[in-house]
């Protein structure tokens, strides 16, 4: 009986632990399919959709600074940006355009979705904000402007205290 703790004999051939080829010629280890090359036409269309989504987001951000009711058009820009961005994500994924383009399109789409969610919450504040803007335009003195601000804060507090239906 040989010593199991002895070092292996260097002259003895050692079997291959993982057979490289089966007797029938096939490989025992499954091979991953080769990556598909990107489609340049579809990748360019996806990149154009990402740029359009970015421009729609910038337009929505700029429109928010306008007085009421114009700032509500930012919700429309955001909704269009969500649709165009989602299509850009799908188009970039199918075109195998690369991870950076897919991630960028996804981030822009999520940003647009967040903007739409915040914008729809501003609809509840629209009566108070439009009254505040009218009051500020009519105020000629600092004390009148302070009174407008106090009234606006009171209206916001009343909206926060109002019970919700549920």
N, C-alpha and C positions, 0 to 999 in steps of 0.2 A: 504494500500500500504506500502511495506517495504522500509526501508531506503537503497538506493543503495550504500551509503558510509559507511555503518556499516560493521564491520568485519564479516567474514563468520561464520555461526553457526557450532561449532565443532561436534555437534551430527548429523548433516545432512550428509548423504552419498554423496560423490562427484563423478561425472562420470569420467571415464578414458578418458583423452583427445585424446589418440591414441589407438584405439582398437588393442589389441595384436593378436587376432585371429578372422577371419571372421566367420559368421555362418556356412559356408561350410567347415571350418577347415583349410583353407589356410591362410597364413600370408599376411597382407595388405602391409607390408614393403618389397620391393624386397631385397632378400639376395644375397650378392656377392658370386660367386662360390669359393669354397676353393682353395687356391693356389696349383698349381701343384708342386709335389716334383721334385727336380733337377734330371736329368738323369746322373748318375756318369760317365758312359762310354763316353757320348757325352761331358760332362763338361771337362773330362780329355783330349779329343781330341781338344777341344777349347783352353784349357790352353797350349797344345803343339803347336798349331797354333800361339798363342800369343808369345810364346818363339821364334818360328821360325821367326816371324815378327821382333822381337827385334834384333835377330842376323843379319838379313838381313839389318836392319837400321844401326847397328854398322859396318857391312862390308862396306856399302855405305859410311859412314863417314870416315872410314880408307882409302878407295880407293881415296877419293877426294885429299888426300895429295900427291898422285903419280904424276909424270910429265905427260904432255900431250902426247899422246891422251888417256892414261890409265885412267885418272880421269873421262872420259866420261862413263866408265863402272859403275860408281855410279848411273847413270840414270837407267841402267838395274836392279841393285840391288833395287833401289827405286820402279820401276814398279812391280817387283816380290813381294816386301814387301806390296805394295798396294793391289795386288790381294789376297795374303795370309791373310793379315789383314782384308780385307772385308769379306772373307770367315770365319775368326775367329769370327767376330762380329755376323754374321748370325748364326753360329754354337752355340755360347755362348747364344744368344738370344733364340734360339729354345730349347736348353737344360735346360733353366731356371737356368743357372749357377750362377746367381747373378749379381747385378749391378756393383760391382767393376771390374769383368772380362770383362763385355761388355764395360764399359767406358774405361778401359785400352786398349782393342783392338781397339776401336774407336780412341783414342788419338794417338796410334801408326800408325794407317792407315792414319790419317790426317797429321801426321809428315812426313810419307813417301811421301804423295801426295805433300806436300810443298817442300820436297827435290827434287822431280821430276820437279816441276815447276821452282825451282831455277837452277837446273842442265840444263834444256833445254835453259835457258837464257844464260848459260855459252857457249853454242855452238856458239853464235854470237861473243864471245870474243876469240874463239879458235885460229884464225890466229894471232892475236896480242899477245896472251899469249905464243904460241909456238915460235914466233920470239923473244920474250923477254927472254925465257928460253935459246934459242940457243945463243943469244947475251951475256947473263950472264955467260954461260959456257965458251965462247971464251974470255971474258974480263979478262985481267991479272992485271989491275990497278984499283984503286978506281975511277979515273976519267972516265975510260971506263965503269965501272959499273954504274956510275951516268949518262953517256950518254945513256946507255941502258934503264935506268929508265925513263929518259926524253922522249926518243923516244916512249916507251910504253905508257906513260901518254898522249902523243900527239895522238897516234893511238886511245886510248880510247876516247879522246875528239872528234876526228873525227867521231867515231861511234855514239857518243851521238848527234852530230849535224846533222847527215845524216837524210834527210826527210824520213818518213815512207810511204809506199804505202797504200793508203786507200781512 
